[in-house]
């Protein structure tokens, strides 16, 4: 979904749409109050957001899964799979053949972690199928399931984009919010991606809030899978590709590493066409993209250095992990 600029301001368009936004907020609050979802026979951790568009949930899910596994748990992931049509039967990523059948984010999570991932539009059914197929799973991580109350949850994390924040603070369609900002006072933790929580009203009413940052670890050459430090790109001119919720965040990260970028922003989850890919490869400059874009890249490079994928992640705050593990054990 495209993120219109007026969502960051309380200008004319936002004010005209504000009555509709009030209705959306009220309905979301009603659903949250009446939530009585059924729980599977293991804890559920929801990683979600209040706004439409990307906030950096996928790196958080990957980091959480890895931390749970390091602590001795056997996690599994459930997801909606944005932009794909799933019928009665869920999609098991162990059987999926391409991102187009399951969604780019679940595909990336499965490839990066190797844990079971089930995609279905109904989170409760996804959780049921996950436990039926993988009974050894003892913690379910729900990717982007904050507003899906059919599934009960043990822990709720909200990820906030540190650049866009909560926009103008109004609900759709007047602003970017799926539900009221008051939800930040009800969840178990707030993670602000790339900024201090206090600048976004988080962590002020007893709910712990932390800043998280994406740390690039290197770049993978799509031609031969070789890895090099991202510092090798300092001073070089590249075509920077990002089809994520907030492409500006990826571009700013590259510029902070000293990379000279020619930015090409796509809509979130969008894939470049084969014509675009061939034109960029013929340009002569390296094409540098996110992990999420790499799974949808349509044209294999013919030589090393043509297509580079930034590999990295986030480090979850130790206190947050300690609190989470303690809750799971209680």
N, C-alpha and C positions, 0 to 999 in steps of 0.2 A: 504493500500500500504506500502510495506517495505521501510524503509528509509536507503539507502546504505551509508556507511561511507564516500565514496568519495565525496558526496555532501557537506561535511564540508570543503573540501580542493580544491585547484585548481591544482590538480595533473594530471597525465597522462590521466586517463580515462576522467576526466572532460574536459581537453583541447581537447581531440579527439572529444568529443560530443558538444563542444562549438558552432560550426557553426549551429547545429540544435537548440541549445538553443537560438541563436540570432533570428532564424526564429520564434520560439514560442513567444519570447518577442515582436517581431515586429507585429505579428498577434494579440496578446493581446492588444497592444497599439492601433492598428487600430480599434479594436472592441470598446475599451473605447472611442476613439475619435468620433466614429460614433453612439454611444449609443443614441437611441431615444425611449427608452422603454415607454410603456403606464403606466400611474399611476392609481391605484384605487382611490376611492373617500375618501381616508384618508392617513395620512403620513405613510411612510415606513422607518424603521431603519434597515439597513443591518449590521450584525455582521459577518465579514469574516476574511480571512487571505490571505497572499501572497504565503505561502508555502503549499506544500502537507503535509499531516500528521497533527496530532492534535496540537493545540496551547493553548487549554483551552477555546475554544469558548462556549462550553455548559454551564459551570458555569457563564460565562458572560451573556449569553442569559437569564438564570434563574434569575440572579441578576437584569438585566434590566427589565424583566417582572414584578418582584416583586416591583421594584422602581416605574414603571409606574402605577401599580395598587395602590400603596400607595399614589401617587400624584393625584388620582381620575380618571385615564384613564382606558379604557377597552381594554387591549391588546390581540392580537392573534398572533400565530406563524405559519410561513410556513417553510417547509424544504424539501430537496431532498429525505432524507431517504437513507443513504448510503447502498449499497449492496442489496436493495430490488427492485423487479420489480413491478412497478405500471403501470396499463394500462390507458385507457382513463379516467376512473373515479378515482378521488383522494382518498386517504385514510384519513378518519376522525378518529383521535385518540380516539374520544368518542365511536367509533364503533370497534376499533381494538381489537383483542383478544390476540395478542402476539407480541413481538418485531420483530419477523421474518417477519411480514406483513407490517411493517412500518419503521423499523430501530431502533437501540438501543437508539440513541440520542433523536429523537422525542418522543419516549416512555418515556424516563427519564424526559424530559422537561414537558410533560403532567402530569406525576405522581407527580412531585415536585411542579408544579404551579397550575394545574387544569384549565389552560386557554385553549381555543380552539387551536388545532394544526392540520394543514392540510399538508399532504405529497403528492407531485407530482413533477416529474422531471422538469416541466416547471414552474418557479416561478410565472410568470404572471397568468397562469391558477390556480395555488394554491391560489394566492391572490384573484382572482375572486370568486373562490369557497368559500373561507373563508368568504368574505363579503356577499355572497349569503346565506350561512347557518347561519352566525352569524352577522346580520346587526348592532348589538350593538357595535361591535369592532370598536374602533376609532384610533388605532395605530397598524400597522402590523410590527412585528419583523421578519426579514428574516434571518434564520440560515444558515450561509455559502453561502451567495448569492452575494459575491463581484464581481465575474466574470460573473454574469448572468444579462446582460444589457437589456434584454427584459422587465424587470420590472424597471420602474423609481423609484428612491429612494430620500428621503428627507435628510437622514443622513447616512454617512458611517463610521463605526468603523472598524479598523483593529487590530486584536489580534496577537501579536508576542510571540513566545516561547522564554523565557529568557535564556534557556540553549542552544538551537540550533541557535537562532537568525534567520538570513536570509541565513544561510549556507554559501556557497562560493559566494553568490551574483549573481549566474547565473540561467537562466531559464532551465526548463526541456528540455531534459533529462540530461544536463550537471550539473544541480544543482536542488535545491528543489523548485525554484520559479515558480509560475503560470504566473506572469507578472513582469514587471520591478520594482526594488526597488523605482523608482521615484514616484510610486503611493503613497508612504507614504507622499509625499508633496502635495497630491491632496485631501486626505480624510479629514473627520472632526475631527477624534481623533485616536490616536494610543495607545493601551494598551499593555504593555510589561509584560508578565506573569513571575514574579519571578526575575526580574533584573531591573536595572536602564535604562531608555530609551536611554540616551546618549551613552551607550555602543553599541547600535545597530543602530545608525544614525537616531534615531527618535527624533522629537521635536526640530530640529535645523533650520527649515525653516518656522516657523510660525504656523505649525500644532501642536496643543497641544498634549502632550504625558504624560502618567502616568504609574507608576508601579502599578501592581495589584498582590496580593498574595492569594493563596488558604489557608483558615484557617480551619483546622479540628475542628469540634464541638463535635464530639463523635463518637462512633461506635454502630451500630444497630446489634443485634443478629438475624440472619436470622431464627433461630428456633422459637423464641417466640416474636420477634419484640421489645424486651426490649432494653433500651439504657443505655450506660455507658460512662464515660469519656475516652477519648483516652489515658489519662495518666495511666489508669489501665494496659495498655500493655507495659509500660516501663520496660525494663529488661527481657521481655519474648521473647522466640523464636517462630516465626510464619512463615508460608508459605505466602509470599506476592504475590498476583496475580494482574496483570495489563494488560489488552488488550486495551490500549489507544495509542494515537499517540506518546507519549513520556513516556514510563513506568518508565524511570529513575527518572523523576520528582516525581512520586508517591512514589517510593522506598526511595528517599532522604528525603521526608517529614516524612515517618515513622521512618527512622533512626534519624532524628532530634528530634523525640519524645522519643528517647531512646529504640525503638523497635529493636530486633535482628531479621533480616529478612533472609529468604531463598527465593530469588527472582525467580519468574516464569513470564517471560515476554512473552506475546502473541502479534501477529500482531494487529494493530488497528482494532477494531470492531470484532475481532475473539472471538469465544466462546470456552471454554474448552469442551472437549468431556466428555461423561458420564464416560468413563474409567478413564480419568485423574481425574475427580472430585471424584470418588470413591476411587482412590488411595490416593489422598490428604486427604480425610476424614479419611481413615484408618491409616494415618501416626501418628495421635495423637496430632499433633501441630495444633493450630487454623489456619484457612485459612482466611486471611484478604485481602479484595479487594475493588475496587472503586465502587461507585454507578452504573457506567456504566456497570461494569462487573456483578454486582448482578442481573441485569435484564435478563442476559443470563445464569446464573448459573443453570446447568441441574439437580442437585441432591439435594433434600431437606435434611438438617441435621437431625439426629435422637436424638440429645441432645443439650442442651445449650452450647455455647462456641465453637462450632465447626467451624461455618462460621460467620465472622464478617464483616460488611460493614462500611467503613469510610464515615461518613456524614459530610459535611461542605459546604463552599461556599466562595465567595469573596465579598468584600465591595467595591462598586464603588466609586470613588472619588467624594466628594460633588460638586466640581466645574464642573466636567463633567456632573453630573446629572442636575445641574442648567442650564448649557448651552443647554443641550438637551431639557429640558422642555421649555426653552425660545424659542427655534427654533420651537417646536411643536405648541406654542401659536401664533407665528408670521404669 
